[in-house]
Amino acid sequence: MKNPITIEDKKKENSNLKSFEEIAENYVITPDNFIKMVFILLRIRSNIPVIMMGETGCGKTFLIRKLSELKNNGDSNRMRILNIHAGTDNQDIINFIEKDVIPHSEMLEYDNRKAKKK
């Protein structure tokens, strides 16, 4: 039988949470960026793929990176990025998923299961 979560457990968990300011650092969340983050999160929760397109340097990667850090208490190592360019082919994408994304997600799933058992 699983032990119930105590008030002390919740306090300990909350004491490890970083503040929004600590995670966001010098990133300015504009109303436009906030709305984009909300829509991206809604799609992710619904298992709908997200594709971001835009000019080079417009902030796509930075927005997603900050969103990941906000969702993961400042941990920047939980997200995997594949930058796609004119020379990227199907095999590059398949290799990235097989060799980077799947092993990383399996490790995170294992860590989450282990943490829930404690």
DAPEUR-V611649 format. One line per field, one symbol per residue. psi: psi as a letter, one per 20 degrees, with the letter a starting at -180 (. if undefined). burial: 1 if it has 24 or more other C-alpha atoms within 12 Angstrom, else 0. A space follows every 50 residues. Layout:
psi=???
burial=???
//
This chain:
psi=pppqprhhggggghhipqrghhghdjpoorhghggggghggggghjkpqp ppqrqpjijgggghghgggghkkioijiqppoppahiprghgggggghig gghghhgggggggghhh.
burial=00000000000000000000001100000000000010010000000000 00000000000111111111101100011000000000000000000000 000000000000000000
//
